């Protein structure tokens, strides 16, 4: 039976909004910071030594201990921080990780509330080529970006820096990690993204 399109959209939006969560593997429960790879839509994250690369499936729950946490299940496949763009992007958001190994989570199942789907949730972000210019436009007015963080995320960031823009929102680097600003809709083209950014900053 096929998954309804609305369910896929909800799950995809939740996945792209993930920045922090916990990894669950056997008896291991480990805090995790996550960057969604723009080319594949798969989560990329540093992993502890106890995680078996390309072994058994692991679960990522985000946010931690929430009753409505998104659950992402998949097999971790090692990626090189020297060759994979998503690792650099993760470091730009969260700083240097304490674990030196990196993995891309090849998703087999994603669940949120009563919605369940598989790898069909994944896929590249349509703003990938325009992301750099969109970030530069946000960082041209950091005072406005700070006001947007205050208004839409309820956090005060003295020196905000936009480090990511995808079709569902913006990632802003703060001293304590990354802050997510959601568009409230899907911006599937650069022009729509510009309009969504204008609305965030207004």
C-alpha positions in Angstrom: 0.0 0.0 0.0 1.4 3.4 -1.0 2.0 6.1 1.6 -0.2 9.2 1.2 1.5 12.2 -0.3 0.6 14.4 2.7 2.2 11.9 5.0 5.4 11.9 3.0 5.5 15.7 3.0 5.0 15.7 6.8 7.7 13.2 7.4 10.1 14.9 4.9 9.6 18.2 6.7 10.3 16.6 10.1 13.4 14.9 8.8 14.9 18.1 7.3 14.2 19.9 10.5 16.3 17.5 12.6 19.4 19.0 14.2 19.7 17.2 17.6 18.5 13.9 18.9 19.8 10.6 20.4 21.2 7.5 18.8 19.9 4.2 20.1 21.9 1.0 19.4 21.4 -2.0 21.7 21.9 -0.6 25.2 23.7 2.5 23.9 21.9 5.8 24.0 24.1 8.6 22.7 23.3 12.3 22.1 23.7 13.2 18.4 23.9 16.3 16.3 22.7 15.9 12.7 23.1 17.6 9.3 20.9 16.4 6.4 23.0 15.8 3.3 21.7 18.1 0.5 22.4 15.7 -2.3 20.6 12.6 -0.8 18.4 13.8 2.1 20.2 11.3 4.4 21.3 12.2 7.9 25.1 12.6 8.4 26.5 12.6 11.9 29.6 11.7 14.0 29.2 8.3 15.6 30.7 6.8 18.8 33.1 3.8 18.6 30.3 1.4 19.8 28.4 1.9 16.5 29.2 -0.8 14.0 29.6 0.9 10.6 27.6 -0.9 7.9 26.4 -3.4 10.5 23.1 -3.6 12.2 20.4 -0.9 12.0 20.4 2.0 14.5 17.7 4.4 15.5 17.8 8.2 15.6 15.2 9.8 17.8 14.6 13.5 17.5 14.1 15.5 19.6 15.4 13.6 22.6 12.7 12.2 25.0 9.8 14.0 23.2 6.5 12.2 23.1 6.2 13.2 19.4 9.8 12.4 18.5 10.6 11.5 15.0 12.2 8.0 14.7 14.6 7.3 11.9 15.9 3.8 11.4 18.8 2.8 9.1 22.2 1.4 8.6 25.2 3.7 9.2 27.7 3.8 6.4 31.0 5.5 6.9 31.8 8.7 5.1 35.1 10.6 5.0 35.2 14.0 6.6 37.9 14.9 4.1 35.8 14.1 1.1 32.2 14.6 2.1 30.6 18.0 2.0 28.0 17.2 4.6 30.7 16.7 7.2 32.1 20.2 6.6 28.6 21.6 6.8 28.0 19.7 10.1 31.2 21.2 11.6 30.1 24.7 10.4 26.8 24.2 12.4 28.0 22.5 15.5 31.8 22.8 15.7 34.3 19.9 15.9 32.7 16.7 17.2 34.1 14.6 20.0 33.9 11.5 17.9 36.2 11.2 14.9 34.2 8.8 12.8 31.4 9.9 10.5 28.4 8.0 9.1 25.6 8.6 6.7 22.4 6.9 7.9 20.9 4.9 5.0 17.3 5.2 6.1 15.0 2.1 5.9 12.1 3.5 8.0 11.0 6.9 9.3 8.1 7.3 11.7 6.3 10.2 13.3 3.1 9.8 15.3 1.0 7.5 13.1 2.8 8.2 9.9 5.3 5.7 8.6 7.4 5.6 5.4 10.6 4.2 3.9 13.4 5.6 1.7 10.9 7.3 -0.5 11.0 10.2 2.0 14.6 10.8 1.0 15.9 12.8 -2.0 18.0 15.9 -2.9 17.1 19.4 -1.8 15.9 21.5 -4.8 17.7 24.6 -3.3 21.1 22.9 -3.2 22.7 25.0 -6.0 21.3 28.2 -4.6 22.0 27.6 -0.9 25.3 29.6 -0.8 23.8 32.7 -2.3 20.7 32.4 0.0 22.9 32.2 3.0 24.9 35.2 1.9 21.8 37.3 1.5 20.7 36.4 5.1 24.2 37.2 6.5 24.2 40.6 4.8 21.8 41.8 7.5 22.7 40.0 10.7 20.5 42.4 12.8 17.5 41.3 10.9 18.6 37.6 11.2 18.9 38.1 15.0 15.4 39.5 15.1 14.1 36.5 13.1 15.7 34.1 15.6 14.1 36.0 18.5 10.6 36.1 16.8 10.5 32.6 15.3 12.6 30.5 17.6 12.5 32.5 20.9 16.2 32.7 21.2 18.6 35.6 21.5 21.7 35.2 19.3 24.2 38.0 19.5 26.1 37.1 16.3 23.9 34.8 14.2 25.2 33.2 11.0 23.0 31.4 8.5 24.8 28.2 7.7 22.1 26.4 5.7 18.9 27.0 3.7 16.7 24.1 2.5 13.2 24.0 1.1 11.7 23.9 4.6 13.8 26.4 6.5 17.0 27.9 7.7 19.8 26.8 10.0 21.5 29.5 12.0 24.7 28.9 14.0 24.7 30.1 17.5 27.3 29.8 20.3 25.4 26.8 21.8 24.7 24.9 18.6 22.3 25.4 15.7 18.9 27.1 15.6 16.2 26.1 13.1 13.8 28.7 11.6 11.0 27.0 9.7 9.3 28.5 6.7 5.9 27.2 7.6 5.6 25.9 4.0 7.7 24.4 1.3 10.0 26.6 -0.9 10.7 24.3 -3.8 12.5 26.9 -6.0 15.1 29.7 -5.3 12.4 32.3 -6.0 10.0 30.8 -3.5 12.9 30.6 -1.0 13.6 34.3 -1.4 10.0 35.1 -0.6 10.1 32.8 2.4 13.3 34.4 3.7 11.7 37.9 3.2 8.8 36.7 5.3 11.1 35.4 8.1 13.0 38.7 8.2 10.0 41.0 8.1 
